[in-house]
């Protein structure tokens, strides 16, 4: 009897219906396309033979972080993590609060736009 009070069943909104909502589909689809663009842009633009690349640039001090060339892919990886977390949280919250789900997906899109700016700056700093 004591355990039955705390036995909660999670009732998720159907995933197909979640992505059929126009705003969710547009925000998450554009965010995914921008993230894929980041991966491809870095893979094409960064020479594979380079050992060390500039990883971070500061206006005050110039280049302040140099590292292995594969570490440059941390930037789109962070964007992918943000995208997955926000879409998942939006899916969980969609049944109770549709606006919060849309806001989370919009924030994921906004983060991808800032990450694409960071990727462009890093690429043009190294090329």
C-alpha positions as CSV (number, residue, x, y, z in Angstrom):
1,X,0.0,0.0,0.0
2,X,2.8,2.4,0.8
3,X,4.5,1.7,-2.5
4,X,1.3,2.2,-4.5
5,X,1.3,5.8,-3.6
6,X,4.7,6.4,-5.1
7,X,4.3,4.2,-8.1
8,X,3.8,6.9,-10.8
9,X,3.3,6.1,-14.4
10,X,4.8,8.4,-16.9
11,X,2.3,9.2,-19.6
12,X,4.2,10.6,-22.7
13,X,2.6,12.4,-25.6
14,X,2.9,10.3,-28.8
15,X,6.1,11.2,-30.5
16,X,4.6,11.2,-34.0
17,X,2.0,13.7,-32.9
18,X,4.7,15.8,-31.1
19,X,6.7,16.2,-34.3
20,X,3.5,16.8,-36.4
21,X,3.0,20.1,-34.6
22,X,4.1,22.7,-37.1
23,X,6.2,24.9,-34.8
24,X,7.9,21.9,-33.2
25,X,8.7,20.4,-36.6
26,X,10.1,23.6,-37.9
27,X,12.2,24.5,-34.9
28,X,13.6,21.1,-34.3
29,X,14.1,20.4,-38.1
30,X,16.0,23.6,-38.7
31,X,18.1,23.1,-35.6
32,X,19.0,19.6,-36.8
33,X,19.9,20.9,-40.3
34,X,22.1,23.6,-38.8
35,X,23.8,21.1,-36.6
36,X,24.5,18.8,-39.5
37,X,25.8,21.8,-41.5
38,X,28.2,22.5,-38.6
39,X,29.6,19.0,-38.7
40,X,30.0,19.0,-42.5
41,X,31.4,22.5,-42.7
42,X,34.1,21.6,-40.1
43,X,34.9,18.3,-41.8
44,X,35.3,20.0,-45.2
45,X,37.1,23.2,-44.1
46,X,39.6,21.9,-41.6
47,X,42.6,20.1,-43.1
48,X,43.0,16.6,-41.7
49,X,46.8,16.8,-41.7
50,X,46.9,19.7,-39.1
51,X,48.1,18.6,-35.7
52,X,47.2,21.7,-33.8
53,X,44.5,24.3,-34.4
54,X,43.3,27.5,-32.8
55,X,40.3,26.4,-30.7
56,X,39.4,29.7,-29.0
57,X,39.9,33.3,-29.7
58,X,39.4,36.2,-27.2
59,X,39.1,39.8,-28.3
60,X,41.4,41.0,-25.5
61,X,44.2,38.4,-25.7
62,X,43.8,36.9,-29.2
63,X,44.2,33.1,-29.5
64,X,44.1,31.7,-26.0
65,X,43.5,28.0,-26.6
66,X,45.4,25.7,-29.0
67,X,44.7,22.0,-29.3
68,X,44.4,18.9,-31.4
69,X,42.4,19.2,-34.6
70,X,39.8,16.7,-33.5
71,X,38.9,18.9,-30.5
72,X,37.3,21.4,-32.9
73,X,34.4,19.0,-33.2
74,X,33.4,19.6,-29.6
75,X,31.5,22.7,-30.7
76,X,28.9,20.9,-32.9
77,X,28.9,18.1,-30.3
78,X,27.8,20.5,-27.7
79,X,25.1,21.8,-30.1
80,X,23.9,18.3,-30.7
81,X,23.7,17.7,-26.9
82,X,21.7,20.9,-26.4
83,X,19.4,19.9,-29.3
84,X,18.7,16.4,-27.9
85,X,18.1,17.6,-24.4
86,X,15.8,20.4,-25.4
87,X,13.7,18.2,-27.8
88,X,13.5,15.5,-25.2
89,X,12.4,17.9,-22.4
90,X,9.9,19.5,-24.8
91,X,8.4,16.1,-25.6
92,X,8.0,15.4,-21.9
93,X,6.4,18.8,-21.2
94,X,4.3,19.0,-24.3
95,X,1.3,17.3,-22.8
96,X,1.1,19.8,-19.9
97,X,2.5,22.9,-21.4
98,X,2.7,23.3,-25.2
99,X,4.3,26.8,-25.0
100,X,7.2,25.5,-22.9
101,X,7.8,22.8,-25.4
102,X,7.8,25.3,-28.3
103,X,10.1,27.6,-26.3
104,X,12.6,24.8,-25.6
105,X,12.7,23.9,-29.3
106,X,13.1,27.6,-30.2
107,X,16.0,27.9,-27.7
108,X,17.6,24.8,-29.3
109,X,17.4,26.5,-32.7
110,X,18.8,29.8,-31.3
111,X,21.7,27.9,-29.7
112,X,22.4,26.3,-33.1
113,X,22.5,29.7,-34.7
114,X,25.1,30.9,-32.2
115,X,27.1,27.7,-32.6
116,X,27.2,28.2,-36.4
117,X,28.6,31.7,-35.9
118,X,31.2,30.2,-33.5
119,X,32.1,27.5,-36.1
120,X,32.5,30.1,-38.9
121,X,34.8,32.2,-36.7
122,X,36.9,29.2,-35.7
123,X,37.2,28.0,-39.4
124,X,38.2,31.5,-40.6
125,X,40.7,31.8,-37.8
126,X,42.4,28.5,-38.8
127,X,42.2,28.8,-42.6
